[in-house]
């Protein structure tokens, strides 16, 4: 199925530069060529250099958690590339732990200091 290029263009214009860099580097293998062209053009229009793209790919590529399809997993909380995977507590209103669940999380949201912090 081909992407709706007008919707893709609108989404790319509204996305942050960091998100576009993730899409152009880490998630590149799972994207359509037409979509990648739009993302690459937007990054160029924002003044992102090829060197900055390579640097982003090098930094983000460290410690990625990959799914069964070989593509990087996405953080369950924010959409960044996941660098941690494990059991977390499913919580009611972010307070009351109810049940354990398997989750992939980015560096910002991964547990620190304890089993489920």
Long-range contacts (C-beta under 8 A, 24 or more apart in sequence): 2-32, 2-34, 3-32, 3-34, 3-35, 5-34, 5-35, 5-38, 8-34, 8-35, 8-38, 9-38, 12-38, 12-39, 12-42, 13-42, 15-42, 17-43, 17-46, 17-48, 19-79, 20-46, 20-48, 21-48, 21-52, 21-53, 21-56, 21-60, 22-56, 22-60, 22-80, 22-81, 24-53, 25-53, 25-56, 25-57, 25-60, 25-61, 26-57, 26-60, 26-61, 26-64, 26-72, 26-81, 27-71, 27-72, 27-81, 29-70, 29-71, 30-69, 30-71, 65-104, 73-104, 74-104, 75-104, 75-105, 75-106, 75-108, 75-109, 76-103, 76-104, 76-105, 76-109, 77-105, 77-106, 77-109, 78-106, 78-108, 78-109, 80-106, 80-107, 80-108, 81-106, 82-106, 83-107, 83-110, 84-110, 84-111, 86-111, 87-116, 88-116, 89-116
